[in-house]
Amino acid sequence: MTDSDLIYDGLANAPVAIILAHGAGKGMDSPFMQYFAESLAANDICVIRFEFAYMDRARQRGKRLPPDRMPVLLE
């Protein structure tokens, strides 16, 4: 994962930062994730959103895929 694979919301120097992962059904740029991240950022929280590899593959293939097993998700 590189910096270009992340979405940042809020100020980098905010007093609090949170890493926000998507669920199994929608990616990091879904309307819900965007709303949630922007709401946190509006409250002086830096939000860093990322996408698991299986979601990136699903996006590239244009179809929904099941999540990878836990050991792969933790890599």
C-alpha positions as CSV (number, residue, x, y, z in Angstrom):
1,M,0.0,0.0,0.0
2,T,1.3,3.4,-0.9
3,D,0.3,6.9,0.1
4,S,-1.7,7.2,-3.1
5,D,-3.8,4.3,-2.0
6,L,-5.1,6.3,1.0
7,I,-7.7,9.0,1.4
8,Y,-7.0,11.7,3.9
9,D,-9.8,13.8,5.5
10,G,-9.1,16.7,7.9
11,L,-5.8,18.3,9.0
12,A,-2.7,16.2,9.3
13,N,-1.8,18.0,12.5
14,A,-5.2,17.4,14.2
15,P,-4.9,16.4,17.9
16,V,-6.6,13.0,17.1
17,A,-6.2,10.7,14.1
18,I,-8.2,7.6,13.2
19,I,-7.6,4.9,10.6
20,L,-10.9,4.0,9.0
21,A,-11.4,0.7,7.1
22,H,-14.4,-0.2,5.0
23,G,-16.8,-3.1,5.5
24,A,-17.2,-6.1,3.4
25,G,-19.8,-4.6,1.0
26,K,-18.5,-1.1,0.1
27,G,-15.2,0.5,-0.5
28,M,-13.4,3.4,1.2
29,D,-15.0,6.0,-1.1
30,S,-18.7,4.9,-0.5
31,P,-21.1,7.6,0.4
32,F,-21.4,6.4,4.0
33,M,-17.6,6.2,4.5
34,Q,-17.2,9.7,2.9
35,Y,-19.9,11.2,5.1
36,F,-18.5,9.5,8.3
37,A,-14.9,10.6,7.5
38,E,-16.0,14.2,6.7
39,S,-18.0,14.4,9.9
40,L,-15.1,13.3,11.9
41,A,-12.8,15.7,10.1
42,A,-15.2,18.5,10.9
43,N,-14.7,17.7,14.5
44,D,-10.9,18.2,14.3
45,I,-10.1,14.5,13.8
46,C,-7.7,13.4,11.0
47,V,-9.1,10.4,9.2
48,I,-7.0,8.1,7.1
49,R,-9.1,5.8,4.9
50,F,-7.7,2.7,3.2
51,E,-9.0,-0.3,1.2
52,F,-8.2,-4.0,1.7
53,A,-6.6,-5.8,-1.2
54,Y,-9.7,-7.8,-1.9
55,M,-11.8,-4.7,-2.3
56,D,-9.2,-3.3,-4.7
57,R,-9.4,-6.5,-6.8
58,A,-13.2,-6.3,-6.8
59,R,-13.1,-2.8,-8.0
60,Q,-10.7,-3.7,-10.8
61,R,-12.8,-6.7,-11.8
62,G,-16.1,-4.9,-11.5
63,K,-17.7,-7.5,-9.3
64,R,-18.1,-8.1,-5.6
65,L,-15.6,-10.6,-4.0
66,P,-15.5,-12.1,-0.5
67,P,-13.0,-10.8,1.9
68,D,-9.6,-12.5,2.2
69,R,-9.0,-14.7,5.3
70,M,-7.7,-12.9,8.4
71,P,-4.0,-13.6,8.0
72,V,-4.1,-11.9,4.5
73,L,-6.1,-9.0,5.8
74,L,-3.5,-8.4,8.5
75,E,-0.6,-8.3,6.1
